[in-house]
Amino acid sequence: MKYDVVVVGAGPAGCVTARFAAENGAKVLIIERRSEVGVPVLCGEGISRKIDEWDMLEGDRWIAGRMDGARIYSPDGTMVKLSADLAGNETGYVVYRDIFDQELARRAVKAGVKIMMNTMAIGLLKDNDKITGVKAKQFDEEVDIEADLVVGTDGVESKIGQWAGIETRLNPKDLETCAQYTLTNVECTDAYCDFYLGREIAPGGYIWVFPKGKDTANVGIGILASLSESGMAKQLLDRFIANDPRFKNSEPIRFLAGAAPVANPVETVRDNLILVGDAARHVDAITGGGLTCCLEGGKIAGETIGKAVEEQDFSKEMLSAYETGWKEAFGKKLKRNYLVKEIMLDFDDKTLNMLADSLKDYKFEGISTLRLIKALVLKHPTLLMKLRHLMKVSKEAKE
């Protein structure tokens, strides 16, 4: 088996990378260890409307709901409302993630991509130190897949990155453990995604409620591994649901658990190798959301791969156009938000309440971090010391 490119993982990052590579002339194979694309769902299912600009999907059967914005609740219940344009990468659409993933796979196949299901990567093929493909196992049969380029889109645990010698280990403070119910018989009265903050509610993270129609919602939690113990995410989520009257008569129709990296990006390019999506740590460290970044990064990766195939040059120097591209597109934001996450870990519930109180009536037109900090300190001068590091980070990012 010989291809220009073998992509490990048929999630959004893999399918988008493969599609754009194929549309730019590459012969591409995706291998996927599961038996169905998009299943099981491992996501809160929220995404920015920014994807409308990228021609990623056709039709709208993947859309569960169009959101008007987000409401953020501090520990004492103070609410800050944001429009969808300002609310971040997880607000805009709530999707049916299984259908969403399958539509991305369909577009990849339409572009000429081949997919092998039930196929697990078990190692990299190498000629001396040069990566020459992937060793895989389909059912009980081992198979060597030769390729000029290997793309790792194999998620937070990324074996491809590890086998290539890239440091992919995560500290507990850079990993969120997550749990989510899809509940039905819920009253979803308006099109807003709700987020709940607080050390008692979700240490180092938040609880979310994403409507999926008039009577169904995703209700989930993400908490830092460094601030939690085994099973704690589900316990906190169960307590939240039990105490919220909206869910009094609800019943679960799905439960899932997983993990999300909230770390700085890793090295994403080597000779004959690229990492995309969660494998590259392309995740917003504040929200734990990576779906928008993996689509945008996948498009950049696919276009870079097309040029590499055309020139038959798969060196790190040639592939570095991908790393330059994602850094220009969203790299500064990821770096800034990681630093913000580190700063916010020192905020207690009292500080979060003061922040929300300062922002509850704030007009968010022309939003900027520095402008927000000034508004916060104006109302609560005692916040100045706690926000001084955030102000420094914001100034550096602006420069």
BAMAR-53734 format. One record per residue (C-alpha): residue number from 1; residue in one letter; x, y, z. Coordinates in pm, whole numbers. Layout:
<sites>
<site nr="NUM" rest="A" xx="X" yy="Y" zz="Z"/>
...
</sites>
This chain:
<sites>
<site nr="1" rest="M" xx="0" yy="0" zz="0"/>
<site nr="2" rest="K" xx="154" yy="328" zz="-110"/>
<site nr="3" rest="Y" xx="9" yy="677" zz="-74"/>
<site nr="4" rest="D" xx="139" yy="1030" zz="-77"/>
<site nr="5" rest="V" xx="-19" yy="1086" zz="264"/>
<site nr="6" rest="V" xx="-156" yy="863" zz="540"/>
<site nr="7" rest="V" xx="-372" yy="1040" zz="801"/>
<site nr="8" rest="V" xx="-416" yy="868" zz="1137"/>
<site nr="9" rest="G" xx="-761" yy="951" zz="1276"/>
<site nr="10" rest="A" xx="-1090" yy="1026" zz="1098"/>
<site nr="11" rest="G" xx="-1205" yy="1305" zz="1329"/>
<site nr="12" rest="P" xx="-1261" yy="1659" zz="1202"/>
<site nr="13" rest="A" xx="-889" yy="1746" zz="1194"/>
<site nr="14" rest="G" xx="-809" yy="1432" zz="995"/>
<site nr="15" rest="C" xx="-1094" yy="1458" zz="747"/>
<site nr="16" rest="V" xx="-1038" yy="1827" zz="677"/>
<site nr="17" rest="T" xx="-662" yy="1784" zz="636"/>
<site nr="18" rest="A" xx="-718" yy="1487" zz="405"/>
<site nr="19" rest="R" xx="-982" yy="1665" zz="198"/>
<site nr="20" rest="F" xx="-778" yy="1978" zz="129"/>
<site nr="21" rest="A" xx="-467" yy="1772" zz="61"/>
<site nr="22" rest="A" xx="-661" yy="1562" zz="-193"/>
<site nr="23" rest="E" xx="-815" yy="1869" zz="-354"/>
<site nr="24" rest="N" xx="-460" yy="1995" zz="-399"/>
<site nr="25" rest="G" xx="-342" yy="1684" zz="-579"/>
<site nr="26" rest="A" xx="-238" yy="1439" zz="-306"/>
<site nr="27" rest="K" xx="-325" yy="1069" zz="-295"/>
<site nr="28" rest="V" xx="-454" yy="1030" zz="62"/>
<site nr="29" rest="L" xx="-555" yy="746" zz="294"/>
<site nr="30" rest="I" xx="-722" yy="792" zz="635"/>
<site nr="31" rest="I" xx="-703" yy="509" zz="887"/>
<site nr="32" rest="E" xx="-950" yy="506" zz="1179"/>
<site nr="33" rest="R" xx="-942" yy="262" zz="1470"/>
<site nr="34" rest="R" xx="-1317" yy="282" zz="1536"/>
<site nr="35" rest="S" xx="-1592" yy="117" zz="1333"/>
<site nr="36" rest="E" xx="-1791" yy="436" zz="1266"/>
<site nr="37" rest="V" xx="-1684" yy="794" zz="1199"/>
<site nr="38" rest="G" xx="-1810" yy="1036" zz="1465"/>
<site nr="39" rest="V" xx="-1904" yy="768" zz="1719"/>
<site nr="40" rest="P" xx="-1872" yy="785" zz="2013"/>
<site nr="41" rest="V" xx="-1923" yy="1160" zz="2044"/>
<site nr="42" rest="L" xx="-1644" yy="1315" zz="2253"/>
<site nr="43" rest="C" xx="-1738" yy="1682" zz="2254"/>
<site nr="44" rest="G" xx="-1972" yy="1944" zz="2400"/>
<site nr="45" rest="E" xx="-2085" yy="2001" zz="2038"/>
<site nr="46" rest="G" xx="-2050" yy="2379" zz="2030"/>
<site nr="47" rest="I" xx="-1868" yy="2562" zz="1750"/>
<site nr="48" rest="S" xx="-1819" yy="2914" zz="1618"/>
<site nr="49" rest="R" xx="-2006" yy="3042" zz="1312"/>
<site nr="50" rest="K" xx="-1664" yy="3123" zz="1171"/>
<site nr="51" rest="I" xx="-1677" yy="2786" zz="997"/>
<site nr="52" rest="D" xx="-1927" yy="2935" zz="750"/>
<site nr="53" rest="E" xx="-1632" yy="3115" zz="590"/>
<site nr="54" rest="W" xx="-1438" yy="2795" zz="512"/>
<site nr="55" rest="D" xx="-1673" yy="2585" zz="295"/>
<site nr="56" rest="M" xx="-1642" yy="2289" zz="529"/>
<site nr="57" rest="L" xx="-1995" yy="2144" zz="512"/>
<site nr="58" rest="E" xx="-2300" yy="2134" zz="288"/>
<site nr="59" rest="G" xx="-2663" yy="2166" zz="398"/>
<site nr="60" rest="D" xx="-2766" yy="2204" zz="761"/>
<site nr="61" rest="R" xx="-2867" yy="1862" zz="889"/>
<site nr="62" rest="W" xx="-2562" yy="1872" zz="1119"/>
<site nr="63" rest="I" xx="-2702" yy="2179" zz="1300"/>
<site nr="64" rest="A" xx="-2895" yy="2113" zz="1622"/>
<site nr="65" rest="G" xx="-2940" yy="2483" zz="1700"/>
<site nr="66" rest="R" xx="-2821" yy="2831" zz="1610"/>
<site nr="67" rest="M" xx="-2715" yy="3024" zz="1919"/>
<site nr="68" rest="D" xx="-2770" yy="3395" zz="1981"/>
<site nr="69" rest="G" xx="-2484" yy="3409" zz="2230"/>
<site nr="70" rest="A" xx="-2359" yy="3296" zz="2568"/>
<site nr="71" rest="R" xx="-2442" yy="3366" zz="2932"/>
<site nr="72" rest="I" xx="-2164" yy="3331" zz="3186"/>
<site nr="73" rest="Y" xx="-2261" yy="3289" zz="3552"/>
<site nr="74" rest="S" xx="-2029" yy="3363" zz="3843"/>
<site nr="75" rest="P" xx="-2046" yy="3158" zz="4166"/>
<site nr="76" rest="D" xx="-2303" yy="3397" zz="4320"/>
<site nr="77" rest="G" xx="-2522" yy="3381" zz="4008"/>
<site nr="78" rest="T" xx="-2428" yy="3716" zz="3851"/>
<site nr="79" rest="M" xx="-2474" yy="3685" zz="3476"/>
<site nr="80" rest="V" xx="-2267" yy="3832" zz="3192"/>
<site nr="81" rest="K" xx="-2423" yy="3809" zz="2846"/>
<site nr="82" rest="L" xx="-2223" yy="3797" zz="2522"/>
<site nr="83" rest="S" xx="-2339" yy="3790" zz="2161"/>
<site nr="84" rest="A" xx="-2243" yy="3492" zz="1945"/>
<site nr="85" rest="D" xx="-1979" yy="3702" zz="1766"/>
<site nr="86" rest="L" xx="-1799" yy="3776" zz="2092"/>
<site nr="87" rest="A" xx="-1862" yy="3461" zz="2291"/>
<site nr="88" rest="G" xx="-1574" yy="3249" zz="2162"/>
<site nr="89" rest="N" xx="-1515" yy="2932" zz="1962"/>
<site nr="90" rest="E" xx="-1780" yy="2722" zz="2139"/>
<site nr="91" rest="T" xx="-2077" yy="2949" zz="2069"/>
<site nr="92" rest="G" xx="-2253" yy="2994" zz="1736"/>
<site nr="93" rest="Y" xx="-2387" yy="2652" zz="1648"/>
<site nr="94" rest="V" xx="-2470" yy="2350" zz="1861"/>
<site nr="95" rest="V" xx="-2417" yy="2054" zz="1631"/>
<site nr="96" rest="Y" xx="-2500" yy="1687" zz="1602"/>
<site nr="97" rest="R" xx="-2137" yy="1588" zz="1629"/>
<site nr="98" rest="D" xx="-2174" yy="1240" zz="1478"/>
<site nr="99" rest="I" xx="-2344" yy="1385" zz="1168"/>
<site nr="100" rest="F" xx="-2098" yy="1675" zz="1162"/>
<site nr="101" rest="D" xx="-1800" yy="1438" zz="1154"/>
<site nr="102" rest="Q" xx="-1961" yy="1214" zz="892"/>
<site nr="103" rest="E" xx="-2031" yy="1513" zz="667"/>
<site nr="104" rest="L" xx="-1665" yy="1615" zz="689"/>
<site nr="105" rest="A" xx="-1568" yy="1256" zz="600"/>
<site nr="106" rest="R" xx="-1810" yy="1259" zz="307"/>
<site nr="107" rest="R" xx="-1652" yy="1576" zz="170"/>
<site nr="108" rest="A" xx="-1309" yy="1412" zz="204"/>
<site nr="109" rest="V" xx="-1419" yy="1099" zz="16"/>
<site nr="110" rest="K" xx="-1578" yy="1319" zz="-250"/>
<site nr="111" rest="A" xx="-1235" yy="1477" zz="-300"/>
<site nr="112" rest="G" xx="-1082" yy="1132" zz="-358"/>
<site nr="113" rest="V" xx="-970" yy="1031" zz="-7"/>
<site nr="114" rest="K" xx="-974" yy="661" zz="87"/>
<site nr="115" rest="I" xx="-1077" yy="553" zz="439"/>
<site nr="116" rest="M" xx="-992" yy="229" zz="621"/>
<site nr="117" rest="M" xx="-1207" yy="169" zz="929"/>
<site nr="118" rest="N" xx="-1124" yy="-65" zz="1219"/>
<site nr="119" rest="T" xx="-759" yy="8" zz="1151"/>
<site nr="120" rest="M" xx="-525" yy="103" zz="1436"/>
<site nr="121" rest="A" xx="-179" yy="254" zz="1396"/>
<site nr="122" rest="I" xx="69" yy="47" zz="1596"/>
<site nr="123" rest="G" xx="393" yy="220" zz="1492"/>
<site nr="124" rest="L" xx="577" yy="427" zz="1235"/>
<site nr="125" rest="L" xx="765" yy="277" zz="944"/>
<site nr="126" rest="K" xx="1120" yy="412" zz="922"/>
<site nr="127" rest="D" xx="1416" yy="379" zz="690"/>
<site nr="128" rest="N" xx="1703" yy="458" zz="925"/>
<site nr="129" rest="D" xx="1562" yy="775" zz="1086"/>
<site nr="130" rest="K" xx="1335" yy="874" zz="798"/>
<site nr="131" rest="I" xx="960" yy="823" zz="847"/>
<site nr="132" rest="T" xx="827" yy="624" zz="553"/>
<site nr="133" rest="G" xx="473" yy="537" zz="660"/>
<site nr="134" rest="V" xx="262" yy="368" zz="926"/>
<site nr="135" rest="K" xx="246" yy="13" zz="1057"/>
<site nr="136" rest="A" xx="-119" yy="-67" zz="1125"/>
<site nr="137" rest="K" xx="-345" yy="-347" zz="1236"/>
<site nr="138" rest="Q" xx="-686" yy="-410" zz="1081"/>
<site nr="139" rest="F" xx="-874" yy="-669" zz="1285"/>
<site nr="140" rest="D" xx="-601" yy="-938" zz="1329"/>
<site nr="141" rest="E" xx="-397" yy="-855" zz="1020"/>
<site nr="142" rest="E" xx="-92" yy="-630" zz="1029"/>
<site nr="143" rest="V" xx="-31" yy="-410" zz="729"/>
<site nr="144" rest="D" xx="244" yy="-168" zz="627"/>
<site nr="145" rest="I" xx="118" yy="153" zz="470"/>
<site nr="146" rest="E" xx="395" yy="339" zz="289"/>
<site nr="147" rest="A" xx="360" yy="715" zz="256"/>
<site nr="148" rest="D" xx="576" yy="1019" zz="192"/>
<site nr="149" rest="L" xx="400" yy="1201" zz="474"/>
<site nr="150" rest="V" xx="228" yy="1090" zz="796"/>
<site nr="151" rest="V" xx="-35" yy="1316" zz="956"/>
<site nr="152" rest="G" xx="-114" yy="1263" zz="1323"/>
<site nr="153" rest="T" xx="-473" yy="1361" zz="1403"/>
<site nr="154" rest="D" xx="-506" yy="1096" zz="1672"/>
<site nr="155" rest="G" xx="-627" yy="1315" zz="1956"/>
<site nr="156" rest="V" xx="-509" yy="1411" zz="2300"/>
<site nr="157" rest="E" xx="-308" yy="1091" zz="2354"/>
<site nr="158" rest="S" xx="-133" yy="1118" zz="2009"/>
<site nr="159" rest="K" xx="78" yy="807" zz="1967"/>
<site nr="160" rest="I" xx="200" yy="940" zz="1633"/>
<site nr="161" rest="G" xx="363" yy="1237" zz="1805"/>
<site nr="162" rest="Q" xx="520" yy="1013" zz="2070"/>
<site nr="163" rest="W" xx="660" yy="769" zz="1812"/>
<site nr="164" rest="A" xx="812" yy="1061" zz="1622"/>
<site nr="165" rest="G" xx="993" yy="1173" zz="1938"/>
<site nr="166" rest="I" xx="780" yy="1482" zz="2001"/>
<site nr="167" rest="E" xx="718" yy="1564" zz="2367"/>
<site nr="168" rest="T" xx="342" yy="1513" zz="2404"/>
<site nr="169" rest="R" xx="312" yy="1429" zz="2776"/>
<site nr="170" rest="L" xx="67" yy="1646" zz="2967"/>
<site nr="171" rest="N" xx="98" yy="1776" zz="3321"/>
<site nr="172" rest="P" xx="-221" yy="1736" zz="3529"/>
<site nr="173" rest="K" xx="-259" yy="2117" zz="3530"/>
<site nr="174" rest="D" xx="-274" yy="2104" zz="3148"/>
<site nr="175" rest="L" xx="-545" yy="1839" zz="3120"/>
<site nr="176" rest="E" xx="-920" yy="1871" zz="3172"/>
<site nr="177" rest="T" xx="-1130" yy="1570" zz="3264"/>
<site nr="178" rest="C" xx="-1479" yy="1598" zz="3121"/>
<site nr="179" rest="A" xx="-1821" yy="1439" zz="3158"/>
<site nr="180" rest="Q" xx="-2144" yy="1517" zz="2977"/>
<site nr="181" rest="Y" xx="-2506" yy="1409" zz="2969"/>
<site nr="182" rest="T" xx="-2745" yy="1468" zz="2684"/>
<site nr="183" rest="L" xx="-3071" yy="1525" zz="2872"/>
<site nr="184" rest="T" xx="-3420" yy="1523" zz="2727"/>
<site nr="185" rest="N" xx="-3745" yy="1663" zz="2870"/>
<site nr="186" rest="V" xx="-3559" yy="1986" zz="2944"/>
<site nr="187" rest="E" xx="-3709" yy="2330" zz="2896"/>
<site nr="188" rest="C" xx="-3484" yy="2517" zz="2650"/>
<site nr="189" rest="T" xx="-3655" yy="2854" zz="2635"/>
<site nr="190" rest="D" xx="-3395" yy="3053" zz="2441"/>
<site nr="191" rest="A" xx="-3094" yy="3009" zz="2216"/>
<site nr="192" rest="Y" xx="-2810" yy="3078" zz="2458"/>
<site nr="193" rest="C" xx="-2521" yy="2860" zz="2571"/>
<site nr="194" rest="D" xx="-2480" yy="2885" zz="2950"/>
<site nr="195" rest="F" xx="-2149" yy="2858" zz="3138"/>
<site nr="196" rest="Y" xx="-2114" yy="2829" zz="3518"/>
<site nr="197" rest="L" xx="-1790" yy="2913" zz="3699"/>
<site nr="198" rest="G" xx="-1665" yy="2856" zz="4052"/>
<site nr="199" rest="R" xx="-1426" yy="2651" zz="4260"/>
<site nr="200" rest="E" xx="-1712" yy="2463" zz="4423"/>
<site nr="201" rest="I" xx="-1897" yy="2415" zz="4093"/>
<site nr="202" rest="A" xx="-1610" yy="2314" zz="3865"/>
<site nr="203" rest="P" xx="-1253" yy="2360" zz="3997"/>
<site nr="204" rest="G" xx="-1030" yy="2499" zz="3724"/>
<site nr="205" rest="G" xx="-1306" yy="2472" zz="3463"/>
<site nr="206" rest="Y" xx="-1679" yy="2522" zz="3417"/>
<site nr="207" rest="I" xx="-2015" yy="2358" zz="3364"/>
<site nr="208" rest="W" xx="-2197" yy="2412" zz="3036"/>
<site nr="209" rest="V" xx="-2556" yy="2384" zz="2916"/>
<site nr="210" rest="F" xx="-2593" yy="2375" zz="2536"/>
<site nr="211" rest="P" xx="-2951" yy="2357" zz="2396"/>
<site nr="212" rest="K" xx="-3017" yy="2100" zz="2123"/>
<site nr="213" rest="G" xx="-3373" yy="2186" zz="2027"/>
<site nr="214" rest="K" xx="-3675" yy="2274" zz="2240"/>
<site nr="215" rest="D" xx="-3649" yy="1993" zz="2495"/>
<site nr="216" rest="T" xx="-3295" yy="1852" zz="2477"/>
<site nr="217" rest="A" xx="-2961" yy="1987" zz="2600"/>
<site nr="218" rest="N" xx="-2601" yy="1886" zz="2651"/>
<site nr="219" rest="V" xx="-2506" yy="1942" zz="3015"/>
<site nr="220" rest="G" xx="-2140" yy="1887" zz="3084"/>
<site nr="221" rest="I" xx="-1840" yy="1971" zz="3298"/>
<site nr="222" rest="G" xx="-1467" yy="2013" zz="3252"/>
<site nr="223" rest="I" xx="-1229" yy="2035" zz="3550"/>
<site nr="224" rest="L" xx="-852" yy="2041" zz="3577"/>
<site nr="225" rest="A" xx="-694" yy="1706" zz="3657"/>
<site nr="226" rest="S" xx="-461" yy="1879" zz="3904"/>
<site nr="227" rest="L" xx="-760" yy="1998" zz="4108"/>
<site nr="228" rest="S" xx="-970" yy="1681" zz="4099"/>
<site nr="229" rest="E" xx="-982" yy="1312" zz="4184"/>
<site nr="230" rest="S" xx="-1110" yy="1012" zz="3995"/>
<site nr="231" rest="G" xx="-1487" yy="1031" zz="3937"/>
<site nr="232" rest="M" xx="-1509" yy="1388" zz="4066"/>
<site nr="233" rest="A" xx="-1628" yy="1537" zz="3735"/>
<site nr="234" rest="K" xx="-1937" yy="1315" zz="3723"/>
<site nr="235" rest="Q" xx="-2012" yy="1374" zz="4093"/>
<site nr="236" rest="L" xx="-2005" yy="1752" zz="4052"/>
<site nr="237" rest="L" xx="-2212" yy="1733" zz="3735"/>
<site nr="238" rest="D" xx="-2473" yy="1509" zz="3900"/>
<site nr="239" rest="R" xx="-2498" yy="1756" zz="4191"/>
<site nr="240" rest="F" xx="-2546" yy="2051" zz="3954"/>
<site nr="241" rest="I" xx="-2822" yy="1872" zz="3761"/>
<site nr="242" rest="A" xx="-2999" yy="1763" zz="4081"/>
<site nr="243" rest="N" xx="-3007" yy="2122" zz="4212"/>
<site nr="244" rest="D" xx="-3123" yy="2293" zz="3891"/>
<site nr="245" rest="P" xx="-3504" yy="2305" zz="3850"/>
<site nr="246" rest="R" xx="-3472" yy="2299" zz="3469"/>
<site nr="247" rest="F" xx="-3367" yy="1935" zz="3491"/>
<site nr="248" rest="K" xx="-3618" yy="1817" zz="3752"/>
<site nr="249" rest="N" xx="-3805" yy="1588" zz="3510"/>
<site nr="250" rest="S" xx="-3520" yy="1526" zz="3265"/>
<site nr="251" rest="E" xx="-3378" yy="1189" zz="3168"/>
<site nr="252" rest="P" xx="-3039" yy="1110" zz="3012"/>
<site nr="253" rest="I" xx="-3025" yy="970" zz="2660"/>
<site nr="254" rest="R" xx="-2645" yy="975" zz="2640"/>
<site nr="255" rest="F" xx="-2348" yy="995" zz="2874"/>
<site nr="256" rest="L" xx="-1986" yy="1043" zz="2775"/>
<site nr="257" rest="A" xx="-1656" yy="1105" zz="2947"/>
<site nr="258" rest="G" xx="-1318" yy="1208" zz="2814"/>
<site nr="259" rest="A" xx="-1029" yy="1448" zz="2840"/>
<site nr="260" rest="A" xx="-913" yy="1765" zz="2666"/>
<site nr="261" rest="P" xx="-567" yy="1922" zz="2659"/>
<site nr="262" rest="V" xx="-543" yy="2279" zz="2789"/>
<site nr="263" rest="A" xx="-172" yy="2316" zz="2719"/>
<site nr="264" rest="N" xx="57" yy="2514" zz="2494"/>
<site nr="265" rest="P" xx="91" yy="2374" zz="2138"/>
<site nr="266" rest="V" xx="369" yy="2122" zz="2077"/>
<site nr="267" rest="E" xx="610" yy="2097" zz="1786"/>
<site nr="268" rest="T" xx="385" yy="2029" zz="1486"/>
<site nr="269" rest="V" xx="626" yy="1963" zz="1198"/>
<site nr="270" rest="R" xx="914" yy="1725" zz="1137"/>
<site nr="271" rest="D" xx="1053" yy="1571" zz="820"/>
<site nr="272" rest="N" xx="770" yy="1362" zz="668"/>
<site nr="273" rest="L" xx="533" yy="1432" zz="960"/>
<site nr="274" rest="I" xx="263" yy="1682" zz="1065"/>
<site nr="275" rest="L" xx="42" yy="1698" zz="1377"/>
<site nr="276" rest="V" xx="-302" yy="1863" zz="1361"/>
<site nr="277" rest="G" xx="-585" yy="1927" zz="1610"/>
<site nr="278" rest="D" xx="-577" yy="1791" zz="1966"/>
<site nr="279" rest="A" xx="-261" yy="1598" zz="1878"/>
<site nr="280" rest="A" xx="-92" yy="1936" zz="1823"/>
<site nr="281" rest="R" xx="-257" yy="2080" zz="2138"/>
<site nr="282" rest="H" xx="-455" yy="2324" zz="1924"/>
<site nr="283" rest="V" xx="-710" yy="2382" zz="2199"/>
<site nr="284" rest="D" xx="-826" yy="2700" zz="2372"/>
<site nr="285" rest="A" xx="-684" yy="2664" zz="2724"/>
<site nr="286" rest="I" xx="-960" yy="2878" zz="2876"/>
<site nr="287" rest="T" xx="-1256" yy="2686" zz="2732"/>
<site nr="288" rest="G" xx="-1106" yy="2348" zz="2642"/>
<site nr="289" rest="G" xx="-1263" yy="2382" zz="2297"/>
<site nr="290" rest="G" xx="-1060" yy="2279" zz="1993"/>
<site nr="291" rest="L" xx="-1308" yy="2212" zz="1714"/>
<site nr="292" rest="T" xx="-1272" yy="2547" zz="1537"/>
<site nr="293" rest="C" xx="-891" yy="2538" zz="1557"/>
<site nr="294" rest="C" xx="-870" yy="2184" zz="1423"/>
<site nr="295" rest="L" xx="-1080" yy="2277" zz="1119"/>
<site nr="296" rest="E" xx="-881" yy="2591" zz="1041"/>
<site nr="297" rest="G" xx="-553" yy="2413" zz="1113"/>
<site nr="298" rest="G" xx="-659" yy="2116" zz="900"/>
<site nr="299" rest="K" xx="-730" yy="2341" zz="603"/>
<site nr="300" rest="I" xx="-388" yy="2505" zz="634"/>
<site nr="301" rest="A" xx="-221" yy="2164" zz="672"/>
<site nr="302" rest="G" xx="-400" yy="2020" zz="369"/>
<site nr="303" rest="E" xx="-304" yy="2311" zz="146"/>
<site nr="304" rest="T" xx="59" yy="2287" zz="263"/>
<site nr="305" rest="I" xx="61" yy="1914" zz="192"/>
<site nr="306" rest="G" xx="-68" yy="1976" zz="-161"/>
<site nr="307" rest="K" xx="232" yy="2198" zz="-234"/>
<site nr="308" rest="A" xx="471" yy="1946" zz="-79"/>
<site nr="309" rest="V" xx="332" yy="1668" zz="-303"/>
<site nr="310" rest="E" xx="356" yy="1890" zz="-608"/>
<site nr="311" rest="E" xx="724" yy="1963" zz="-537"/>
<site nr="312" rest="Q" xx="795" yy="1615" zz="-392"/>
<site nr="313" rest="D" xx="956" yy="1781" zz="-94"/>
<site nr="314" rest="F" xx="846" yy="1656" zz="249"/>
<site nr="315" rest="S" xx="1123" yy="1815" zz="453"/>
<site nr="316" rest="K" xx="1059" yy="2007" zz="773"/>
<site nr="317" rest="E" xx="1154" yy="2324" zz="588"/>
<site nr="318" rest="M" xx="887" yy="2266" zz="322"/>
<site nr="319" rest="L" xx="620" yy="2168" zz="574"/>
<site nr="320" rest="S" xx="698" yy="2463" zz="802"/>
<site nr="321" rest="A" xx="450" yy="2669" zz="596"/>
<site nr="322" rest="Y" xx="181" yy="2485" zz="795"/>
<site nr="323" rest="E" xx="333" yy="2585" zz="1128"/>
<site nr="324" rest="T" xx="370" yy="2944" zz="1010"/>
<site nr="325" rest="G" xx="10" yy="2940" zz="889"/>
<site nr="326" rest="W" xx="-153" yy="2814" zz="1209"/>
<site nr="327" rest="K" xx="56" yy="3047" zz="1421"/>
<site nr="328" rest="E" xx="-64" yy="3343" zz="1216"/>
<site nr="329" rest="A" xx="-426" yy="3221" zz="1221"/>
<site nr="330" rest="F" xx="-469" yy="3135" zz="1588"/>
<site nr="331" rest="G" xx="-130" yy="3078" zz="1751"/>
<site nr="332" rest="K" xx="-116" yy="3410" zz="1938"/>
<site nr="333" rest="K" xx="-464" yy="3351" zz="2077"/>
<site nr="334" rest="L" xx="-372" yy="3003" zz="2203"/>
<site nr="335" rest="K" xx="-58" yy="3135" zz="2371"/>
<site nr="336" rest="R" xx="-243" yy="3427" zz="2531"/>
<site nr="337" rest="N" xx="-530" yy="3213" zz="2654"/>
<site nr="338" rest="Y" xx="-290" yy="2962" zz="2809"/>
<site nr="339" rest="L" xx="-131" yy="3244" zz="3009"/>
<site nr="340" rest="V" xx="-479" yy="3371" zz="3104"/>
<site nr="341" rest="K" xx="-570" yy="3021" zz="3225"/>
<site nr="342" rest="E" xx="-262" yy="3014" zz="3446"/>
<site nr="343" rest="I" xx="-351" yy="3354" zz="3592"/>
<site nr="344" rest="M" xx="-714" yy="3261" zz="3651"/>
<site nr="345" rest="L" xx="-615" yy="2955" zz="3854"/>
<site nr="346" rest="D" xx="-531" yy="3196" zz="4135"/>
<site nr="347" rest="F" xx="-881" yy="3352" zz="4130"/>
<site nr="348" rest="D" xx="-1106" yy="3248" zz="4415"/>
<site nr="349" rest="D" xx="-1486" yy="3264" zz="4397"/>
<site nr="350" rest="K" xx="-1491" yy="3612" zz="4551"/>
<site nr="351" rest="T" xx="-1272" yy="3741" zz="4268"/>
<site nr="352" rest="L" xx="-1490" yy="3574" zz="4005"/>
<site nr="353" rest="N" xx="-1796" yy="3739" zz="4160"/>
<site nr="354" rest="M" xx="-1628" yy="4081" zz="4144"/>
<site nr="355" rest="L" xx="-1532" yy="4023" zz="3782"/>
<site nr="356" rest="A" xx="-1889" yy="3936" zz="3687"/>
<site nr="357" rest="D" xx="-2026" yy="4231" zz="3883"/>
<site nr="358" rest="S" xx="-1796" yy="4464" zz="3688"/>
<site nr="359" rest="L" xx="-1900" yy="4321" zz="3352"/>
<site nr="360" rest="K" xx="-2271" yy="4252" zz="3393"/>
<site nr="361" rest="D" xx="-2368" yy="4591" zz="3243"/>
<site nr="362" rest="Y" xx="-2061" yy="4634" zz="3022"/>
<site nr="363" rest="K" xx="-2116" yy="4720" zz="2654"/>
<site nr="364" rest="F" xx="-1898" yy="4478" zz="2465"/>
<site nr="365" rest="E" xx="-1877" yy="4658" zz="2130"/>
<site nr="366" rest="G" xx="-1515" yy="4686" zz="2024"/>
<site nr="367" rest="I" xx="-1408" yy="4435" zz="2287"/>
<site nr="368" rest="S" xx="-1041" yy="4410" zz="2385"/>
<site nr="369" rest="T" xx="-874" yy="4252" zz="2687"/>
<site nr="370" rest="L" xx="-710" yy="4578" zz="2794"/>
<site nr="371" rest="R" xx="-1040" yy="4765" zz="2771"/>
<site nr="372" rest="L" xx="-1208" yy="4498" zz="2981"/>
<site nr="373" rest="I" xx="-938" yy="4517" zz="3247"/>
<site nr="374" rest="K" xx="-983" yy="4892" zz="3274"/>
<site nr="375" rest="A" xx="-1358" yy="4846" zz="3319"/>
<site nr="376" rest="L" xx="-1300" yy="4581" zz="3588"/>
<site nr="377" rest="V" xx="-1054" yy="4790" zz="3788"/>
<site nr="378" rest="L" xx="-1268" yy="5103" zz="3760"/>
<site nr="379" rest="K" xx="-1552" yy="4934" zz="3949"/>
<site nr="380" rest="H" xx="-1341" yy="4717" zz="4181"/>
<site nr="381" rest="P" xx="-997" yy="4879" zz="4233"/>
<site nr="382" rest="T" xx="-891" yy="4587" zz="4454"/>
<site nr="383" rest="L" xx="-876" yy="4372" zz="4140"/>
<site nr="384" rest="L" xx="-577" yy="4567" zz="4008"/>
<site nr="385" rest="M" xx="-316" yy="4350" zz="4181"/>
<site nr="386" rest="K" xx="-477" yy="4025" zz="4063"/>
<site nr="387" rest="L" xx="-514" yy="4150" zz="3704"/>
<site nr="388" rest="R" xx="-172" yy="4311" zz="3663"/>
<site nr="389" rest="H" xx="-24" yy="3995" zz="3510"/>
<site nr="390" rest="L" xx="-318" yy="3968" zz="3271"/>
<site nr="391" rest="M" xx="-263" yy="4330" zz="3166"/>
<site nr="392" rest="K" xx="103" yy="4256" zz="3095"/>
<site nr="393" rest="V" xx="12" yy="3950" zz="2886"/>
<site nr="394" rest="S" xx="-245" yy="4152" zz="2689"/>
<site nr="395" rest="K" xx="3" yy="4428" zz="2612"/>
<site nr="396" rest="E" xx="264" yy="4175" zz="2494"/>
<site nr="397" rest="A" xx="6" yy="4001" zz="2272"/>
<site nr="398" rest="K" xx="-91" yy="4336" zz="2120"/>
<site nr="399" rest="E" xx="272" yy="4415" zz="2043"/>
</sites>
